[in-house]
Amino acid sequence: MAFTGAGISVESGIPPFRGPGGIWSIYDPEKFEKGYFKRHPEEVWPLLKKIFYDSFGRAKPNAAHLALAELEQADKLAGIVTQNIDSLHQAAGSQVVHEYHGSTRRMQCMQCRTYFDADAISLDTLPPRCPSCGGLLKPDFVFFGEGVASDVHYAATDLAKQSDVCLVIGTGGQVVPAGRIPYIVKNRGGVIIEINLSDTGYTYTTSDYFLEGKAGAMVSKLVRCVLG
Ligand code: APR
């Protein structure tokens, strides 16, 4: 399996959350707390549009996303658990992708709970309203103070329990419960191969191999080694 974070999408033009140029060094994460959003949607929605819709919309999968899709097609990768909400794994052709923190592809009405395809909702006037009941729409990704969808959590942990190798790509594992996924593989005797620009909380405690470098080049090289 692969466990991916924001670092795998940086070469697609999507900034990470932490580290140099990180989203949380520009925007206050408090604004993306569920309670704050419910109280101040007219303030938060323009930020959501700017960060997650205007720029994400143009992003394309990079060599790392494409290499993981190739590994799955060759039956060498059972699936991906991603913390990312950019849908770039699916765009690269990956079939089994558990989006642990949800996705920008969908929105949900906070009144009638109906889901909508984000492409069907105009962001010309903010905050966007539910076409059915006029309620406030929220992107279908996990805000701070919000729980992870239990069906995704169970599917992700089941995949980890069945995996003998976990590629940990572009994440510092600082957010739980997502960050615990590699430990599930490790604690069952699995091998952890970490790909990152610099060492993380996993590197000296959990990773069996640390491939230091950009995800695009390192994942492609790894896949070439496996598939020839
Ligand atoms: N190649 C490989 N790794 C990279 C690259 C790159 N080109 N660029 C950055 N990285 C690494 C950084 O070194 C860092 O370890 O990617 C990681 C990015 O860390 P974060 O921005 O914290 O991203 P992530 O770990 O996915 O954050 C987890 O935090 O804010 C929440 O919900 C949000 O899903 C996110 C979660």
Residues whose N, C-alpha, C, O or C-beta is under 5 A from the ligand:
A	BS01	APR	G5 A6 G7 V10 E11 P16 F17 R18 Q83 N84 H101 G170 T171 G172 G173 Q174 V175 I195 N196 L197 S198 G213 K214 A215
